[in-house]
Amino acid sequence: MEAGFTGQDLVLLRSLKYDPSLKPAYESIKGCLIWEDERADELSTEAKRMVNNLLIARSLLHQGLTLDAHPINPELCKNLWALAQQQVSEWPGFRRLTLSAEDKAYFEDQVARAEREDL
């Protein structure tokens, strides 16, 4: 299981503020949406990796799946998700578990484009 966020990383993540006016961007390598208020540039490499794993996990939820659908390690995914909810419950990413109709349409369009480009 992940050790969790520590030190300055924990401080930085807890300082992020949710901004409902932001629009998402699609990250094709991870296959997920991200909003500008969900990351801190100063995070350590390990913390960035954990945030990326949270974004990928959330993408499963955006696709109507569960964390059990994680293609590599569902147990690790669920453990990290639970630990992050305890440590940084106010992380803006947890406020976007359900997509608006506009964001859902954007996400589905971007996934379809990525699949066409893979052909």
PyMOL commands that set and color helices and strands:
alter all, ss='L'
color gray80, all
select helices_A, chain A and resi 7-15+36-38+45-62+67-69+74-87+92-95+101-118
alter helices_A, ss='H'
color red, helices_A
select strands_A, chain A and resi 25-27+32-34
alter strands_A, ss='S'
color yellow, strands_A
deselect
rebuild
show_as cartoon
